[in-house]
Amino acid sequence: MIIGVPKEIKNREFRVSMTPAGVAELISRKHQVLVQRDAGLGSGFSNEAYAAAGAAIIDHADNVYAQADLIIKVKEPLPSEYSLIKEGQIVFTYFHFASSEELTKAMIERKAICIAYETIQKADHSLPILTPMSEVAGRMSIQIAAHYLEKGNGGSGKLMGGVPGVKPARVLILGGGVVGTQAAKMAAGLGAEVVLMDINLTRLRYLADVLPANVTCLYPTKSLIEEYLLQTDVLVGAVLIPGGKAPVLASKAMIESMPKGSVVIDVAVDQGGCIETCKPTSHEHPIFLVKDVIHYCVPNIPGAVPATSTNALTNASLPYLLQLADKGWKNACKQSGEIQKGLSIVKGKVVDAMLAKTFQLSLQDITESLSE
Ligand SMILES: NC(=O)c1ccc[n+]([C@@H]2O[C@H](COP(=O)([O-])OP(=O)(O)OC[C@H]3O[C@@H](n4cnc5c(N)ncnc54)[C@H](O)[C@@H]3O)[C@@H](O)[C@H]2O)c1
């Protein structure tokens, strides 16, 4: 199979979808790999390193798309990339379809085979390709919040951990999955007073056992969130309904009740966000204010630490890419329930039930797509 690795073009997105080591694996299995010139530079991988691994270096994105059977990316295709995608071409990337009807309709129109990293799911319901980026984003959310709490950056001037004799900052985390757990660990490690809320009681029991004593695990009700936000310095949005739009858990009125100079980080913004006042921002213009509350809603947080993120992403995506390349998308989906869960749109037909429901689109039975 011919696999194309285009350069990412989203604002300050420095990740690349494949490391030279990943390319070498594909080449050893007799696949061909086309890497767009300079695609890896942001992550520290030179064109020479890709060439040495056996890739052909291609000057322009349109030639990568034109020749490849499978395009592997990091972020969702942007409007300038839509027209490059060919009918029947496999596109394997983070799509986060539920946050963009425009992207969903564009991919339907292109008649591509869209396999979403974020909905590939193991039997235990974990999301193996989302997990490493959620680990990065969860950890970074607290680093970022600590930065914006500083007075010179517009915040309230509180030190996350306080000092002996002075209270630490209060951090509220909505969602105790991968992002929420990593955020809680980081905030607790810095000495903050942390509250983590999740509707999954089994998960809450587990987290209450393993997280440090300065993390309190609670079941979220509207009135409890309302009560806590009055005294919260940092709010992290970290809920997920796989493949669906995030539920809104904090209303505008609740956010406006937060102390002046507090910080909201809606990590779930890539799935539409779980905080009413959030709208996507970019690494270039990461924040905006809503009544003196700083909002940070960057949908590609891990793009800021590509040296870590690119390696973590390739570790997670390569085993699935190898199956797709070796067996073809149909056989890979027939033989792997995990990959089948990632199949979202097949040649113009939506096959992911949650996506069809989100935008009220007709749903094609996945077995029909696999037998056509
Ligand atoms: N902005 C970024 O750069 C970035 C990077 C990685 C992940 N993400 C996003 O972060 C979000 C969280 O990802 P994750 O990997 O932690 O997901 P996850 O599935 O591991 O965790 C989600 C948690 O949300 C909980 N939840 C669902 N509905 C809830 C509700 N109503 N109230 C409270 N909790 C609820 C679930 O029980 C689960 O524990 C996703 O939208 C993901 O796409 C964003």
The ligand as a Tripos MOL2 file, in Angstrom:
@<TRIPOS>MOLECULE
LIG
   44    48     1     0     0
SMALL
NO_CHARGES

@<TRIPOS>ATOM
      1 N1         -7.7780   19.7660   23.6500 N.am      1 LIG1
      2 C1         -6.9170   18.7910   23.4200 C.2       1 LIG1
      3 O1         -5.8130   19.0240   22.9330 O.2       1 LIG1
      4 C2         -7.2620   17.3760   23.7670 C.ar      1 LIG1
      5 C3         -6.2790   16.3730   23.7980 C.ar      1 LIG1
      6 C4         -6.6400   15.0820   24.1870 C.ar      1 LIG1
      7 C5         -7.9590   14.8040   24.5230 C.ar      1 LIG1
      8 N2         -8.8880   15.8040   24.4450 N.ar      1 LIG1
      9 C6        -10.2980   15.6030   24.8040 C.3       1 LIG1
     10 O2        -10.4630   15.5420   26.2060 O.3       1 LIG1
     11 C7        -11.7090   14.9120   26.4760 C.3       1 LIG1
     12 C8        -11.5270   13.8350   27.5490 C.3       1 LIG1
     13 O3        -10.7480   12.7670   27.0270 O.3       1 LIG1
     14 P1        -10.3670   11.4910   27.9050 P.3       1 LIG1
     15 O4         -9.3720   10.7210   27.1210 O.co2     1 LIG1
     16 O5        -10.0490   11.8810   29.2780 O.co2     1 LIG1
     17 O6        -11.7390   10.6810   27.9000 O.3       1 LIG1
     18 P2        -12.1160    9.4610   28.8740 P.3       1 LIG1
     19 O7        -13.1410    8.6630   28.1490 O.co2     1 LIG1
     20 O8        -10.8930    8.7940   29.3880 O.co2     1 LIG1
     21 O9        -12.7900   10.1980   30.1070 O.3       1 LIG1
     22 C9        -14.0020   10.8780   30.0240 C.3       1 LIG1
     23 C10       -14.6610   10.8270   31.3770 C.3       1 LIG1
     24 O10       -15.8130   11.6800   31.3330 O.3       1 LIG1
     25 C11       -16.7620   11.1090   32.1920 C.3       1 LIG1
     26 N3        -18.0600   11.6950   31.9400 N.ar      1 LIG1
     27 C12       -18.8960   11.5100   30.8810 C.ar      1 LIG1
     28 N4        -20.0050   12.2540   31.0450 N.ar      1 LIG1
     29 C13       -19.8460   12.9440   32.2130 C.ar      1 LIG1
     30 C14       -20.6550   13.8660   32.9270 C.ar      1 LIG1
     31 N5        -21.8490   14.2350   32.4680 N.pl3     1 LIG1
     32 N6        -20.1850   14.3590   34.0920 N.ar      1 LIG1
     33 C15       -18.9650   13.9830   34.5720 C.ar      1 LIG1
     34 N7        -18.1690   13.1020   33.9490 N.ar      1 LIG1
     35 C16       -18.6060   12.5900   32.7890 C.ar      1 LIG1
     36 C17       -16.6710    9.6090   31.8790 C.3       1 LIG1
     37 O11       -17.2570    8.8380   32.9260 O.3       1 LIG1
     38 C18       -15.1660    9.4260   31.7630 C.3       1 LIG1
     39 O12       -14.5740    9.0000   32.9770 O.3       1 LIG1
     40 C19       -12.1770   14.3660   25.1150 C.3       1 LIG1
     41 O13       -13.0940   15.2610   24.5210 O.3       1 LIG1
     42 C20       -10.9080   14.3330   24.3070 C.3       1 LIG1
     43 O14       -11.1420   14.3480   22.9110 O.3       1 LIG1
     44 C21        -8.5580   17.0660   24.0640 C.ar      1 LIG1
@<TRIPOS>BOND
     1     1     2 1
     2     2     3 2
     3     2     4 1
     4     4     5 ar
     5     4    44 ar
     6     5     6 ar
     7     6     7 ar
     8     7     8 ar
     9     8     9 1
    10     8    44 ar
    11     9    10 1
    12     9    42 1
    13    10    11 1
    14    11    12 1
    15    11    40 1
    16    12    13 1
    17    13    14 1
    18    14    15 2
    19    14    16 1
    20    14    17 1
    21    17    18 1
    22    18    19 2
    23    18    20 1
    24    18    21 1
    25    21    22 1
    26    22    23 1
    27    23    24 1
    28    23    38 1
    29    24    25 1
    30    25    26 1
    31    25    36 1
    32    26    27 ar
    33    26    35 ar
    34    27    28 ar
    35    28    29 ar
    36    29    30 ar
    37    29    35 ar
    38    30    31 1
    39    30    32 ar
    40    32    33 ar
    41    33    34 ar
    42    34    35 ar
    43    36    37 1
    44    36    38 1
    45    38    39 1
    46    40    41 1
    47    40    42 1
    48    42    43 1
@<TRIPOS>SUBSTRUCTURE
     1 LIG1         1 GROUP 0 **** ****
